[in-house]
Amino acid sequence: MNGVSWGLLATVLLAGCSGEGRGARAFPVPGEQGPRVLAEVLNASGRPGLARTGTRVLRESGIDVVYFGNAPAASASLDSTRIVVLRGDGSGARRVREILGVGQVVTELDPDRLLDVRVLLGADFAPRLELHP
């Protein structure tokens, strides 16, 4: 490459790294909009992809989802969403309930778990996500 090409490449790279012209972060930093809530999201509806969608909704609102996947077979066909308090006073679960717009908060304290909340998404969870361009 000649001197002009290297200079152009350096200019483009520096402009891309400067952060100018960028919008807001894709997701809020957990704990930025209130106390940090550690959660796992499990699909208990039987509809494929629901845990991933629920995770996206919660992460966009600043909830720290550390795991998502399918619920065990025993609870894999819930009609309504269940938000389980595993530790703490339940404020995190109420916040998750507010974000999702559905669900019943129940308490099943488990001090051995390193999670505040377990979300079992039922058939009543039907979010409306923005489409990407």
Beta strands, then each sheet from edge to edge (+ up, - down):
strand 1: 38-43
strand 2: 64-70
strand 3: 82-85
strand 4: 104-107
strand 5: 117-121
sheet 1: 2+ 1+ 5+ 3- 4-
end
